[in-house]
């Protein structure tokens, strides 16, 4: 996944169950984990924005 921008990066600590953290390390090599987490968060953000727009449109229809 190519980086979208030259935005500065910030280190974040995630508290995950040990089994999930172990799987994350096994499934995604070093350097790919951050990309995966960022992609998931941005996808969630997009879905939330779509949901908010859908709710606003539903209110307009009634």
Buried (B, 14 or more C-beta within 10 A) or exposed (E): EEEEEEEEEEEEEEEEEEEEEEEBEEEBEEEEBEEEBBEEEEEEEEEEEEEEEEEEEEEEEE
